Amino acid sequence: MAYFEKEELRQAKQMTAIEFLKRYRPDELVRCGTGEYELRSHDSFKISESTSLWHWKSRDIGGKSALDYLIHVEGVPFLDAVRYLLEQEPPGYAPQAKTTEQKPFVLPAGARETHRIELYLQSRGISLAVIRYCISKGILYESLPHHNCVFVGLNNEGVPRYAALRSTTEYPRPFKQDQPGSDKRFCFCIPPITRSRCAAVYEAAPDAMAHMTLEGGRAEKYRLSLGGIYAPLNDLSTDRPFKMPPALETFLKNHPDVTELEICTDNDAAGRWAALQIAKHYSGEYRVKVNLPPKDGYDWADMAKEEKQERAARHRAACFYQREGSER
């Protein structure tokens, strides 16, 4: 089995991701702000020109070195990636030429039952009623063979055009990915029971379901996932350019009756910055309300999980005192 000495590994890790991209993938880099790039093929991938720190929002992974990039973004096997960077010999991995042709979108196969996703989402604090409401609308199901949660986005004709996949286990590491060929103009959206003039927007599908749970399962407004947000890695000043989420732009175009926007992004630096930019952009045309999670660093899924844990603790305490009282 091939292996590399420690010094060779150290050398392979020296090249930064931004240096590698500029040298070997210049056509992939698209400037999206001062000192920052995104990838032409993955617009949720952002990399800082000065630090080389990169973050792939849709998969929740990041790194700094060219080795990290090759392994986690291009899927190059570890040994081939090291060999490629050391240039000891022609690499066993030959990068495939990028094509502009969009991959066909096909939903993953579905399981007959939904037990695993129901148990997983309930463990995250989402109510069974909200889960089954989404299942009944054809926007949530359990996939085969991996039993992932599949959050489906429909176009204006009700045809699936987008899917976000999330594993139902956290081990060995949680899996998050958009289905290849997904169109981010049509992200996951929980529809109201009847037409509504209000739309709440979230960074991810579980946040929309969690907030609906915290609001008693009410289906009185649209709850749209943006499929992630773009925020600069380093400079979050208010004068930085902001790319409006295509999911929100398309949704508003297709729902002219909507007059109110409720911005429910995460309560972290990136979420607060994005909320401010969205509010500024739409406040002239819509009635805008910013409604972030009350705890710093939390998203709405965190809030729902914490509420579930607190509710369970209160129930245990009540049972304990009841038992103590009956024994006296």
C-alpha contacts under 8 A as a table, 3 or more apart, distances in Angstrom:
res1	aa1	res2	aa2	distance
2	A	79	L	7.59
3	Y	79	L	7.35
4	F	8	E	5.96
4	F	9	L	6.40
5	E	8	E	5.22
5	E	9	L	6.36
6	K	9	L	5.10
6	K	10	R	6.14
7	E	10	R	4.97
7	E	11	Q	6.24
8	E	11	Q	5.08
8	E	12	A	6.20
8	E	86	L	7.49
9	L	12	A	5.02
9	L	13	K	6.27
9	L	82	V	7.02
10	R	13	K	5.24
10	R	14	Q	6.49
11	Q	14	Q	5.24
11	Q	15	M	7.78
11	Q	86	L	7.17
12	A	15	M	6.65
12	A	67	L	6.93
12	A	82	V	5.70
12	A	85	L	5.51
12	A	86	L	5.72
13	K	16	T	7.53
13	K	65	S	6.03
13	K	66	A	6.94
13	K	67	L	5.96
14	Q	65	S	6.99
14	Q	66	A	7.99
15	M	19	E	6.61
15	M	20	F	6.78
15	M	65	S	6.03
15	M	66	A	5.63
15	M	67	L	7.74
15	M	85	L	7.90
16	T	19	E	5.26
16	T	20	F	6.29
16	T	52	S	6.21
16	T	64	K	6.13
16	T	65	S	4.20
16	T	66	A	4.88
17	A	20	F	5.08
17	A	21	L	6.10
17	A	52	S	5.91
17	A	53	L	7.88
17	A	54	W	7.96
17	A	64	K	5.83
17	A	65	S	4.70
17	A	66	A	3.84
17	A	67	L	7.46
17	A	68	D	7.64
17	A	69	Y	6.15
18	I	21	L	5.09
18	I	22	K	6.07
18	I	47	I	7.25
18	I	48	S	7.65
18	I	49	E	6.37
18	I	52	S	5.23
18	I	66	A	7.46
19	E	22	K	5.25
19	E	23	R	6.10
19	E	66	A	7.69
20	F	23	R	5.17
20	F	24	Y	5.77
20	F	25	R	7.21
20	F	66	A	5.88
21	L	24	Y	5.34
21	L	25	R	4.54
21	L	26	P	5.83
21	L	28	E	7.55
21	L	29	L	7.23
22	K	25	R	5.81
22	K	26	P	4.71
22	K	29	L	7.51
23	R	26	P	6.33
25	R	28	E	5.45
25	R	29	L	7.18
26	P	29	L	5.58
27	D	30	V	7.82
27	D	40	R	7.80
28	E	39	L	5.26
28	E	40	R	4.99
28	E	41	S	6.96
29	L	37	Y	5.99
29	L	38	E	5.96
29	L	39	L	5.09
29	L	40	R	6.18
30	V	37	Y	5.32
30	V	38	E	5.28
30	V	39	L	5.92
30	V	40	R	6.05
31	R	34	T	7.76
31	R	35	G	7.85
31	R	36	E	6.02
31	R	37	Y	4.30
31	R	38	E	6.32
32	C	36	E	5.93
32	C	37	Y	5.24
32	C	38	E	6.29
32	C	241	P	7.93
33	G	36	E	5.30
33	G	37	Y	6.97
33	G	232	P	7.64
33	G	240	R	7.08
33	G	241	P	6.44
34	T	240	R	7.99
35	G	48	S	6.05
35	G	49	E	5.09
35	G	50	S	6.68
36	E	46	K	6.94
36	E	47	I	5.73
36	E	48	S	4.64
36	E	49	E	5.44
36	E	232	P	7.24
36	E	233	L	7.88
37	Y	46	K	5.72
37	Y	47	I	5.38
37	Y	48	S	6.58
37	Y	49	E	7.14
38	E	42	H	7.21
38	E	43	D	5.63
38	E	44	S	7.10
38	E	45	F	5.41
38	E	46	K	4.56
38	E	47	I	6.31
39	L	42	H	5.04
39	L	43	D	5.55
39	L	44	S	7.82
39	L	45	F	5.95
39	L	46	K	7.12
40	R	43	D	6.23
42	H	45	F	5.57
43	D	46	K	7.43
44	S	56	W	5.76
44	S	57	K	5.35
44	S	58	S	6.08
44	S	228	G	7.55
44	S	229	I	7.67
44	S	230	Y	6.72
45	F	54	W	7.08
45	F	55	H	5.76
45	F	56	W	4.18
45	F	57	K	6.22
45	F	58	S	7.86
46	K	54	W	5.52
46	K	55	H	5.55
46	K	56	W	6.46
46	K	232	P	7.68
46	K	233	L	7.46
47	I	52	S	5.97
47	I	53	L	5.67
47	I	54	W	4.10
47	I	55	H	6.59
47	I	233	L	7.48
48	S	51	T	5.57
48	S	52	S	4.95
48	S	53	L	5.55
48	S	54	W	6.43
48	S	233	L	6.68
48	S	234	N	7.68
49	E	52	S	5.54
51	T	64	K	7.82
52	S	64	K	5.36
52	S	65	S	7.41
53	L	62	G	7.42
53	L	63	G	5.88
53	L	64	K	4.52
54	W	62	G	5.36
54	W	63	G	5.50
54	W	64	K	5.98
55	H	60	D	7.11
55	H	61	I	5.87
55	H	62	G	4.17
55	H	63	G	6.75
56	W	59	R	5.69
56	W	60	D	5.71
56	W	61	I	5.41
56	W	62	G	5.94
57	K	60	D	4.87
57	K	61	I	6.93
57	K	228	G	6.55
57	K	229	I	7.77
58	S	176	K	7.10
58	S	177	Q	6.20
58	S	178	D	6.98
58	S	227	G	7.26
58	S	228	G	6.32
59	R	175	F	7.61
59	R	176	K	5.19
59	R	177	Q	5.35
59	R	178	D	7.98
60	D	176	K	7.26
61	I	72	H	7.87
62	G	68	D	7.99
63	G	68	D	5.78
63	G	69	Y	7.00
64	K	68	D	6.64
64	K	69	Y	7.52
65	S	68	D	5.24
65	S	69	Y	6.47
66	A	69	Y	4.98
66	A	70	L	6.16
67	L	70	L	5.25
67	L	71	I	6.24
67	L	81	A	6.40
67	L	82	V	6.93
67	L	85	L	7.64
68	D	71	I	5.39
68	D	72	H	5.94
68	D	73	V	7.87
69	Y	72	H	5.46
69	Y	73	V	5.31
69	Y	74	E	6.90
70	L	73	V	5.73
70	L	74	E	5.02
70	L	75	G	6.22
70	L	76	V	5.52
70	L	81	A	6.33
71	I	74	E	6.03
71	I	75	G	4.84
71	I	76	V	4.79
71	I	77	P	6.22
71	I	78	F	6.27
71	I	81	A	6.87
72	H	75	G	5.50
72	H	76	V	7.61
76	V	80	D	6.56
76	V	81	A	5.83
76	V	93	Y	6.96
77	P	80	D	5.39
77	P	81	A	6.08
78	F	81	A	5.12
78	F	82	V	6.26
79	L	82	V	5.20
79	L	83	R	6.14
80	D	83	R	5.06
80	D	84	Y	5.95
80	D	91	P	6.45
80	D	92	G	5.83
80	D	93	Y	6.08
81	A	84	Y	5.01
81	A	85	L	6.28
81	A	91	P	7.95
81	A	93	Y	7.57
82	V	85	L	5.25
82	V	86	L	6.14
83	R	86	L	5.14
83	R	87	E	5.91
83	R	88	Q	6.16
83	R	89	E	7.11
83	R	91	P	6.19
83	R	92	G	7.96
84	Y	87	E	5.15
84	Y	88	Q	7.43
84	Y	89	E	7.62
84	Y	90	P	7.23
84	Y	91	P	4.86
84	Y	92	G	7.62
84	Y	93	Y	7.49
87	E	90	P	6.73
87	E	91	P	7.19
91	P	94	A	6.62
102	Q	181	G	6.30
103	K	180	P	6.53
103	K	181	G	4.67
104	P	180	P	7.54
104	P	181	G	5.27
105	F	161	R	6.87
105	F	162	Y	7.65
105	F	179	Q	7.49
105	F	180	P	6.28
105	F	181	G	4.30
105	F	182	S	5.91
106	V	179	Q	7.88
106	V	180	P	7.87
106	V	181	G	7.50
107	L	160	P	7.85
107	L	163	A	7.11
107	L	179	Q	7.35
108	P	143	S	6.01
108	P	144	L	7.00
108	P	179	Q	7.98
109	A	143	S	5.54
109	A	144	L	5.34
109	A	145	P	7.71
110	G	141	Y	6.73
110	G	142	E	5.71
110	G	143	S	4.34
110	G	144	L	5.46
111	A	114	T	6.98
111	A	141	Y	7.65
111	A	142	E	5.54
111	A	143	S	5.44
111	A	144	L	5.57
111	A	147	H	7.44
113	E	142	E	7.31
114	T	117	I	5.69
114	T	118	E	6.12
114	T	141	Y	6.61
114	T	142	E	5.52
115	H	118	E	5.15
115	H	119	L	6.15
116	R	119	L	5.23
116	R	120	Y	6.08
116	R	142	E	7.51
116	R	147	H	6.95
116	R	168	T	6.87
117	I	120	Y	4.99
117	I	121	L	5.91
117	I	141	Y	7.66
117	I	142	E	6.16
117	I	147	H	7.44
117	I	148	N	7.07
117	I	149	C	5.72
117	I	168	T	6.23
118	E	121	L	5.36
118	E	122	Q	5.99
118	E	128	L	6.87
118	E	131	I	6.78
119	L	122	Q	5.17
119	L	123	S	6.13
120	Y	123	S	5.10
120	Y	124	R	6.53
120	Y	168	T	5.52
120	Y	169	T	7.52
121	L	124	R	4.97
121	L	125	G	6.68
121	L	126	I	5.56
121	L	127	S	7.82
121	L	131	I	7.59
121	L	168	T	7.99
122	Q	125	G	5.06
122	Q	126	I	4.80
122	Q	127	S	5.83
122	Q	128	L	6.51
123	S	126	I	7.27
123	S	305	K	7.26
124	R	301	A	6.88
124	R	302	D	7.83
124	R	304	A	6.92
124	R	305	K	4.91
124	R	308	K	7.99
125	G	210	A	6.81
125	G	213	T	7.94
125	G	301	A	7.31
125	G	304	A	4.75
125	G	305	K	4.16
125	G	306	E	7.43
125	G	307	E	7.12
125	G	308	K	5.24
126	I	130	V	6.92
126	I	131	I	7.12
126	I	209	M	6.47
126	I	210	A	5.18
126	I	213	T	5.78
126	I	301	A	7.99
126	I	304	A	6.59
126	I	305	K	7.56
127	S	130	V	5.37
127	S	131	I	6.38
127	S	210	A	7.91
127	S	213	T	5.75
127	S	217	G	7.72
128	L	131	I	4.97
128	L	132	R	6.09
129	A	132	R	5.27
129	A	133	Y	6.07
129	A	217	G	7.05
130	V	133	Y	5.00
130	V	134	C	6.34
130	V	209	M	6.62
130	V	212	M	7.18
130	V	213	T	6.45
130	V	217	G	5.90
131	I	134	C	5.35
131	I	135	I	6.32
131	I	140	L	7.87
131	I	209	M	7.54
132	R	135	I	4.83
132	R	136	S	5.98
133	Y	136	S	5.13
133	Y	137	K	6.45
134	C	137	K	5.14
134	C	138	G	6.57
134	C	139	I	5.64
134	C	140	L	5.61
134	C	190	I	6.76
135	I	138	G	5.26
135	I	139	I	5.93
135	I	140	L	4.76
135	I	141	Y	6.11
136	S	139	I	7.71
137	K	140	L	7.71
138	G	141	Y	7.50
138	G	152	V	7.55
139	I	150	V	7.85
139	I	151	F	5.77
139	I	152	V	4.50
139	I	153	G	6.57
139	I	154	L	7.70
139	I	188	F	7.04
139	I	189	C	7.82
139	I	190	I	7.72
140	L	149	C	7.08
140	L	150	V	5.56
140	L	151	F	4.89
140	L	152	V	5.97
141	Y	149	C	6.16
141	Y	150	V	5.41
141	Y	151	F	7.13
142	E	147	H	5.40
142	E	148	N	5.66
142	E	149	C	5.15
142	E	150	V	6.05
143	S	146	H	6.30
143	S	147	H	4.68
143	S	148	N	5.27
143	S	149	C	6.61
143	S	150	V	6.57
144	L	147	H	5.26
144	L	148	N	7.46
146	H	167	S	7.85
147	H	167	S	7.25
147	H	168	T	7.08
148	N	165	L	6.18
148	N	166	R	5.46
148	N	167	S	4.53
148	N	168	T	5.72
149	C	165	L	5.66
149	C	166	R	5.13
149	C	167	S	6.17
149	C	168	T	6.66
150	V	163	A	6.19
150	V	164	A	5.76
150	V	165	L	4.82
150	V	166	R	6.71
151	F	163	A	5.36
151	F	164	A	5.08
151	F	165	L	6.48
151	F	188	F	6.03
151	F	205	A	6.78
152	V	160	P	6.48
152	V	161	R	7.67
152	V	162	Y	5.71
152	V	163	A	4.42
152	V	164	A	6.64
152	V	187	C	7.15
152	V	188	F	5.33
153	G	160	P	5.68
153	G	161	R	5.86
153	G	162	Y	4.62
153	G	163	A	5.89
153	G	186	F	5.28
153	G	187	C	4.40
153	G	188	F	4.04
153	G	189	C	6.42
154	L	157	E	7.47
154	L	158	G	5.04
154	L	159	V	5.10
154	L	160	P	4.33
154	L	161	R	5.57
154	L	162	Y	6.79
154	L	186	F	5.88
154	L	187	C	7.11
154	L	188	F	7.14
154	L	189	C	7.86
155	N	158	G	5.25
155	N	159	V	5.40
155	N	160	P	6.39
155	N	161	R	6.24
155	N	186	F	5.65
156	N	159	V	7.41
156	N	254	N	6.88
160	P	163	A	7.81
161	R	182	S	5.93
161	R	183	D	5.79
161	R	186	F	6.27
162	Y	178	D	7.69
162	Y	179	Q	7.06
162	Y	181	G	7.66
162	Y	182	S	4.28
162	Y	183	D	5.35
162	Y	184	K	6.62
162	Y	186	F	6.06
162	Y	187	C	5.89
162	Y	188	F	7.43
163	A	178	D	5.85
163	A	179	Q	5.39
163	A	182	S	6.25
163	A	187	C	7.37
163	A	188	F	7.39
164	A	176	K	7.43
164	A	177	Q	5.94
164	A	178	D	4.41
164	A	179	Q	6.06
164	A	188	F	7.93
164	A	227	G	7.87
165	L	175	F	7.65
165	L	176	K	5.64
165	L	177	Q	5.23
165	L	178	D	5.87
165	L	179	Q	6.74
166	R	174	P	7.50
166	R	175	F	5.56
166	R	176	K	4.64
166	R	177	Q	6.74
167	S	170	E	7.27
167	S	174	P	6.02
167	S	175	F	5.06
167	S	176	K	6.71
168	T	174	P	7.95
169	T	173	R	7.86
169	T	174	P	6.37
170	E	173	R	5.20
170	E	174	P	4.42
170	E	175	F	7.75
171	Y	174	P	6.16
178	D	182	S	6.60
179	Q	182	S	5.68
183	D	186	F	5.95
183	D	187	C	7.54
184	K	187	C	5.58
184	K	226	L	7.93
184	K	227	G	6.94
184	K	246	P	6.41
184	K	247	A	5.83
185	R	246	P	4.86
185	R	247	A	4.08
185	R	248	L	7.52
185	R	249	E	7.68
185	R	250	T	5.79
185	R	251	F	7.78
186	F	247	A	5.52
186	F	250	T	7.30
186	F	251	F	7.59
187	C	224	L	7.22
187	C	225	S	6.00
187	C	226	L	6.28
187	C	227	G	6.19
187	C	247	A	5.83
188	F	205	A	6.20
188	F	224	L	6.18
188	F	225	S	5.41
188	F	226	L	7.78
188	F	227	G	7.71
189	C	205	A	7.74
189	C	222	Y	6.79
189	C	223	R	5.46
189	C	224	L	4.25
189	C	225	S	5.99
190	I	208	A	7.69
190	I	222	Y	5.77
190	I	223	R	4.99
190	I	224	L	6.44
191	P	219	A	7.23
191	P	221	K	6.89
191	P	222	Y	4.91
191	P	223	R	6.68
192	P	195	R	6.44
192	P	196	S	6.75
192	P	219	A	4.65
192	P	220	E	5.02
192	P	221	K	4.94
192	P	222	Y	5.44
193	I	219	A	5.76
193	I	220	E	6.41
194	T	220	E	7.16
195	R	221	K	7.82
196	S	199	A	7.72
196	S	220	E	6.64
196	S	221	K	5.43
196	S	222	Y	7.03
196	S	257	D	7.64
196	S	258	V	6.81
197	R	221	K	7.27
197	R	257	D	5.77
197	R	258	V	4.01
197	R	259	T	5.36
197	R	260	E	6.11
198	C	221	K	5.34
198	C	222	Y	6.45
198	C	258	V	5.59
198	C	259	T	6.27
198	C	260	E	4.59
198	C	261	L	5.88
198	C	262	E	7.35
199	A	221	K	5.67
199	A	222	Y	4.53
199	A	223	R	5.83
199	A	224	L	7.02
199	A	258	V	6.89
199	A	260	E	6.33
199	A	261	L	5.15
199	A	262	E	6.13
200	A	221	K	7.17
200	A	222	Y	6.09
200	A	223	R	4.83
200	A	224	L	6.11
200	A	261	L	5.81
200	A	262	E	4.37
200	A	263	I	5.81
200	A	264	C	6.53
201	V	208	A	7.60
201	V	223	R	5.88
201	V	224	L	4.76
201	V	225	S	5.82
201	V	226	L	6.76
201	V	248	L	7.86
201	V	261	L	7.53
201	V	262	E	6.32
201	V	263	I	5.25
201	V	264	C	5.56
201	V	265	T	7.03
202	Y	205	A	7.26
202	Y	207	D	6.23
202	Y	208	A	5.93
202	Y	223	R	7.42
202	Y	224	L	6.13
202	Y	225	S	4.78
202	Y	226	L	5.99
202	Y	263	I	6.93
202	Y	264	C	5.10
202	Y	265	T	5.03
202	Y	266	D	7.76
203	E	207	D	7.01
203	E	225	S	5.51
203	E	226	L	5.13
203	E	227	G	5.88
203	E	228	G	4.77
203	E	229	I	6.24
203	E	264	C	7.74
203	E	265	T	5.55
203	E	266	D	7.05
204	A	207	D	5.46
204	A	208	A	6.80
204	A	225	S	4.97
204	A	226	L	6.31
204	A	227	G	5.42
204	A	228	G	6.02
205	A	208	A	5.24
205	A	209	M	6.53
205	A	224	L	7.67
205	A	225	S	5.17
205	A	227	G	7.43
206	P	209	M	5.09
206	P	210	A	5.93
206	P	301	A	6.16
207	D	210	A	4.98
207	D	211	H	6.04
207	D	225	S	7.92
207	D	299	D	6.81
207	D	300	W	4.94
207	D	301	A	4.83
208	A	211	H	5.34
208	A	212	M	6.22
208	A	223	R	5.83
208	A	224	L	6.92
208	A	225	S	6.61
208	A	300	W	7.53
209	M	212	M	5.09
209	M	213	T	6.24
209	M	301	A	7.96
210	A	213	T	5.01
210	A	214	L	6.30
210	A	300	W	5.90
210	A	301	A	5.15
210	A	303	M	7.82
210	A	304	A	5.55
211	H	214	L	4.98
211	H	215	E	6.19
211	H	300	W	5.71
211	H	301	A	7.26
211	H	304	A	7.16
212	M	215	E	5.09
212	M	216	G	6.56
212	M	217	G	5.01
212	M	218	R	6.30
212	M	219	A	7.46
213	T	216	G	5.25
213	T	217	G	4.68
213	T	218	R	7.74
213	T	304	A	7.36
214	L	217	G	7.05
214	L	304	A	6.39
215	E	218	R	6.18
219	A	222	Y	7.62
224	L	248	L	7.71
225	S	228	G	7.71
225	S	247	A	7.76
226	L	229	I	6.70
226	L	245	P	6.42
226	L	246	P	7.86
226	L	247	A	5.62
226	L	248	L	6.71
227	G	247	A	7.72
229	I	245	P	6.95
229	I	271	G	7.78
229	I	274	A	7.17
230	Y	242	F	7.55
230	Y	243	K	6.96
230	Y	245	P	7.97
230	Y	274	A	7.48
231	A	236	L	7.36
231	A	242	F	7.60
231	A	270	A	5.56
231	A	273	W	7.35
231	A	274	A	6.69
232	P	235	D	5.87
232	P	236	L	6.18
232	P	270	A	7.78
233	L	236	L	7.70
235	D	240	R	7.67
236	L	240	R	6.94
236	L	269	A	7.82
236	L	270	A	7.53
236	L	273	W	6.55
237	S	240	R	5.85
238	T	273	W	7.44
238	T	277	Q	7.53
242	F	274	A	7.89
242	F	277	Q	6.76
244	M	248	L	7.57
244	M	249	E	7.09
244	M	278	I	7.21
245	P	248	L	5.47
245	P	249	E	6.41
246	P	249	E	5.04
246	P	250	T	6.00
247	A	250	T	5.34
247	A	251	F	6.01
248	L	251	F	5.01
248	L	252	L	6.13
249	E	252	L	5.48
249	E	253	K	6.31
250	T	253	K	5.10
250	T	254	N	6.23
251	F	254	N	5.17
251	F	255	H	6.06
252	L	255	H	4.98
252	L	256	P	6.19
252	L	258	V	7.07
253	K	256	P	6.15
255	H	258	V	5.84
256	P	259	T	7.81
258	V	261	L	7.93
259	T	285	E	7.84
259	T	286	Y	5.21
259	T	287	R	6.25
260	E	286	Y	5.47
260	E	287	R	4.64
260	E	288	V	5.88
260	E	289	K	7.82
261	L	286	Y	6.60
261	L	287	R	6.15
261	L	288	V	4.80
261	L	289	K	6.20
262	E	288	V	5.97
262	E	289	K	4.77
262	E	290	V	5.76
262	E	291	N	6.47
263	I	275	A	6.21
263	I	278	I	7.90
263	I	279	A	7.67
263	I	288	V	7.45
263	I	289	K	6.15
263	I	290	V	4.69
263	I	291	N	5.69
263	I	292	L	7.28
264	C	275	A	7.69
264	C	290	V	6.48
264	C	291	N	5.06
264	C	292	L	5.08
264	C	293	P	7.47
264	C	300	W	7.97
265	T	271	G	5.18
265	T	272	R	7.10
265	T	274	A	7.59
265	T	275	A	6.36
265	T	291	N	7.77
265	T	292	L	6.00
265	T	299	D	7.16
266	D	270	A	7.75
266	D	271	G	4.65
266	D	272	R	6.94
266	D	292	L	6.26
266	D	293	P	6.66
266	D	297	G	7.21
266	D	298	Y	6.18
266	D	299	D	4.43
266	D	300	W	7.07
267	N	271	G	5.64
267	N	272	R	5.92
267	N	292	L	5.64
267	N	293	P	5.74
267	N	294	P	7.59
267	N	295	K	6.99
267	N	296	D	5.45
267	N	297	G	5.14
267	N	298	Y	5.46
267	N	299	D	6.09
268	D	271	G	5.18
268	D	272	R	5.95
268	D	296	D	6.35
268	D	297	G	4.65
268	D	298	Y	6.95
269	A	272	R	5.32
269	A	273	W	6.11
270	A	273	W	5.13
270	A	274	A	6.09
271	G	274	A	5.12
271	G	275	A	6.04
272	R	275	A	5.07
272	R	276	L	6.24
272	R	292	L	7.96
273	W	276	L	5.22
273	W	277	Q	6.35
274	A	277	Q	5.09
274	A	278	I	6.11
275	A	278	I	5.21
275	A	279	A	6.02
275	A	290	V	6.93
276	L	279	A	5.14
276	L	280	K	6.12
277	Q	280	K	5.17
277	Q	281	H	6.16
278	I	281	H	5.14
278	I	282	Y	6.20
279	A	282	Y	5.45
279	A	283	S	5.53
279	A	288	V	6.23
279	A	289	K	7.77
279	A	290	V	7.54
280	K	283	S	5.57
280	K	284	G	7.87
281	H	284	G	7.35
282	Y	285	E	5.60
282	Y	286	Y	5.79
282	Y	288	V	7.29
283	S	286	Y	5.22
283	S	287	R	6.14
283	S	288	V	5.72
284	G	287	R	7.95
292	L	299	D	7.85
293	P	296	D	7.44
293	P	298	Y	6.18
293	P	299	D	5.94
293	P	300	W	5.90
293	P	303	M	7.07
294	P	298	Y	7.80
295	K	298	Y	5.62
298	Y	301	A	7.94
298	Y	302	D	5.70
298	Y	303	M	6.76
299	D	302	D	5.28
299	D	303	M	6.52
300	W	303	M	4.93
300	W	304	A	6.24
301	A	304	A	5.15
301	A	305	K	6.22
302	D	305	K	5.21
302	D	306	E	6.15
303	M	306	E	5.17
303	M	307	E	6.11
304	A	307	E	5.05
304	A	308	K	6.21
305	K	308	K	5.09
305	K	309	Q	6.30
306	E	309	Q	5.06
306	E	310	E	6.15
307	E	310	E	5.11
307	E	311	R	6.04
308	K	311	R	5.09
308	K	312	A	6.18
309	Q	312	A	5.10
309	Q	313	A	6.20
310	E	313	A	5.00
310	E	314	R	6.21
311	R	314	R	5.16
311	R	315	H	6.22
312	A	315	H	5.03
312	A	316	R	6.20
313	A	316	R	5.11
313	A	317	A	6.18
314	R	317	A	5.08
314	R	318	A	6.11
315	H	318	A	5.10
315	H	319	C	6.19
316	R	319	C	5.13
316	R	320	F	6.11
317	A	320	F	5.02
317	A	321	Y	6.25
318	A	321	Y	5.30
318	A	322	Q	6.08
319	C	322	Q	5.06
319	C	323	R	6.09
320	F	323	R	5.17
320	F	324	E	6.10
321	Y	324	E	4.92
321	Y	325	G	6.02
322	Q	325	G	5.12
322	Q	326	S	6.29
323	R	326	S	5.20
323	R	327	E	6.34
324	E	327	E	5.32
324	E	328	R	6.68
325	G	328	R	5.49
